[in-house]
Amino acid sequence: MADDMLKAVVTGIEVAVFGAAQAGAPVVFVTHGRGGNRADMYDRCRDLVDDGFVAVSYDQRNHGVRMRDPELNGGWSHRHAADMYGNLVGTAADVSLLIDFLPAVTGIPTTRVGMTGISLGGHATLVAMGLEPRIAVAVPIIGGGDYRHLMALRAEVNGTSPEQFSDYFSPAMEAAVARYDPISHPERYADRPLLLCNGADDTLVQAVCNERFYAAARTYYTDPARLRLSLYPGVGHAVPAEMWEEARAWFRAWLA
């Protein structure tokens, strides 16, 4: 197992780079879940190095060393939808900066790039691919491509009536989500290899949110093998070993 880790500060973001000795190999950005930090992904980064990639992990907005208010990462509230979405869109934007400046700071080329993440990191991965055309391959894990629908389901689970939903998901949120969310821009993903992994029994990030996105995106794929929705029966909001192995195989097949 590869244990080499290079720490660097790139555009003010602390990053952990694994496999720096393999500079010139494709780079995979690896993002953690809500309430976590970049260290949660180090073992997965090492797996990717073993597969021949450079892996880069960094803390999402308002997480890890970038924490400002831990309460904003809490559960359902009037701020939940905006805080969570602003976090993941910001994290997606960070990837573009890192693609630009990682070579200048570390000497590691970013000419071929992939991205993966878990839960909140899965959401950020999907949004990032839609915003950044240089992300050639992506594997969002237990995330979703239809944020409004996810929040509507979350509101229902938390006893918020449809009449109250606009109090939690304002017109300003509607506009922001329409601007960034994958379901609103499926054409942006056309023919880039994309694997969507979800637990079929997930009650936190329901698989239907990716089923809806998958249905919209597949119209734009001339090669259906490049787009896959992989649902794991009996699995909730978790990443079984088989799911992670499928993600690794996807990168080996399409990015290596």
N, C-alpha and C positions, 0 to 999 in steps of 0.2 A: 504494500500500500504506500502511496506517495505521501510524505509527511512535510515536504518543503512548503513553507508559507511565507510570502512576501507581504509585508504591510506597507501601505503607502497612503498618502493623502492626495486625492485627485479632485480638483475643483472644490476643495473644502470637504470632500466626502472621504471618510476613512474606508479603505477597501482592503480585503484580504485576497491575495492572488495565490492560487495553487497551480503548480506546474509551470512556473516561470521559466524553468530550464527548457521547456518545450516551446519557447517563443517561436511563433510562426505557425503553430497549430491553431485551429479554430478556437475562439473564445466563447465560453458559455457563461452568461450571467445567471446567478442563482439567488433567488429571493425567498425570504422566510415568511412565516405567517403572522397574523395579528397577535400582539403581545409577546412576540419572540425577538430574536436578534440574529445577526449574521452568523454567530457561532453555532446556532442550531443547524446550519447547513454545511458545516465543515466536512462531515463524513461524506455527504453527498458530493461535495466538491472533489474530495479525494477519489471517489468512485469515478468521476468524470475524467480526472487526470489519468487514472488507470486505463480509461478508454481512449486516451490519446488527445485530450483537450486541455486547454488552459481554462481554469474555472475561477470566477471572480464573485465574491460575496460581499455585500455591504448592507448596512442597517437601513431599513425603510424610514421614511419621514416619521418623526415622533416615536422612534423605537431605538433601543440600544443606546449608543452614545449620543444620538440625536433626540433623545427624549426631552420633551418640554412639559407635557401634562399627561400623566398616565391615565387619568380619568377619561380622556378623549378616546381611549381605546377600549372603553367599556361596552356594555350591552345596549339594548334598545333604549333610545331616548330621542328627544326632539333634535339633538345634534348628531345622532348616530350616522345617518345617511351621508350628511355633508362631511363629517370628520373622516369617515372611512374612505369615501370616494376621493376627497382632496388628497388624502395620504397616498392612495395607490396611483393616482394620476401624477402626483409629484414624483413618486418613485419611478414611474415609467419615463418621465422627462429626464430624470437623473441618468438613465441608461444612455440616452443620446449624448449627454455631456461626457460620460465615461468612454463611449466609443470614440469620441473626438480626441480626448485628452489623455487616455490611458497610454497610448503610444509615446506621447511627448514626455510623460513623467517616468514611465517604467521601461520604455523601449519595446514593449510587447505589441505587435501589430494587431489591429482589429479589422482586418480586411474581410474576415468571414466570421459571423457572429450568430450565436444562438442564445436562447433564454428559457429558463424554467423557474418555477416557484410553486409554493404550496399554500393553499388557502388564500389569504390576502395576497401572497406572492403569486398565486395563480391568476387572480384578477389582474394584478399589475402586469404580469407577463402578457396577457391577452391585449390589454390596453396599449402596452408598449409596442407590440408588434404592429398594431394598427396605426400608431403614430410614427414609427421609425422603420422605414423601408429597408434599412441595412440589417435588420434582424431576419436572417435567412430561414431559420428553423426555430420553432417554439413548442414547448410542452407545458401548458398550464395544468397544474394538478389540483384537484378539488377546488377549482375556482369556477367562475361563471361569466358568460358573455352577454348577459341581459340583466344589468344592475337594477333597473327599475322593477322588473318582475321579481328579482330577489328581494328587494325591499318591501314589495307588496306582500310577498309570502311571509316575510319576517314580521311585518305589521300584523298580519292575521294570526300568526303563532303567538304574538304578544298581546292579543286582545284589542288591537286598534281597529276600529271599524273603517270601512271604505270611506265613509263621510269624514272621518278624522285624518285620512291619509295625507291630505295636502298640508296639514299642520306639521307633519314629519318629513314630507317630501314636497318642498315648496316649488312654485313656478321657477324660481332661480335654479333650483336643483334639476328640475325637468330640462331646462335649457343647457346646463352644464353637462348633464349625462347625455343628452342628445348630441352634443358636440364631440364627446370623446368615446362613447361606449361602442363596443364591437357590434352589437345588434343593429346599430344605426348606420354602420359603415362596413358591411360585409365584403364589399368590393375591394377594400384595402388589403385583404388577406389573399387575394387570388393567386393560386398555384404555389404559394409558399408552404412547405411542409409543416403541418400543424396537427398535433395530437392532443386531444382533449380527454383527460382522465378524471372520472368521477365515481364516487360510490353510489350505487343505485339506490341505497337506502339512507342517503345523507339527508338529515333534517335541518342542517344549518345552512349549507349551500346546496340546494336541491338540484339534482341532475337536469331537471327540466329547463333550467336557465341556460345550460349548454346545449340541450336538445333544440331549443329555439334558435340559438345562434348557429348551430350546425346546419339546420334546415335552410337558414338564410344564406350561409356562406357557400354551401356546396354548389350553388348555381354558378359560382365564379371559378370553379375548379375544372379545368379541362382534363386533368388527370386525377380521378377520384382517389387514387392510392395516396395522394399527398395530404388528404384530409381524413382524419379518423376520430370518431367519438367512441371511446372505450369505457363502458359502464361495468362496474364490478358488483354483481349481485351479493346481497348480504353485508355490504360494506357501508358504513356510515361516513362521518367526516374524519377519515383516517387514510393513511397511505400504507397499504400492505406491501410486503416485499415484492410481490408480483407486479404491482403497479409501478414501482420505481424501476424494476428491471425492464419493463416495457418502455419507460421513458428513456433509459439508457440506450436500449436497442434502437429507438427512433433516432437519437442523435448519431449513433454509429452508422445508421443506414443513410441519413440524409445530410449530415453536416460534415462527417469525417472526410 
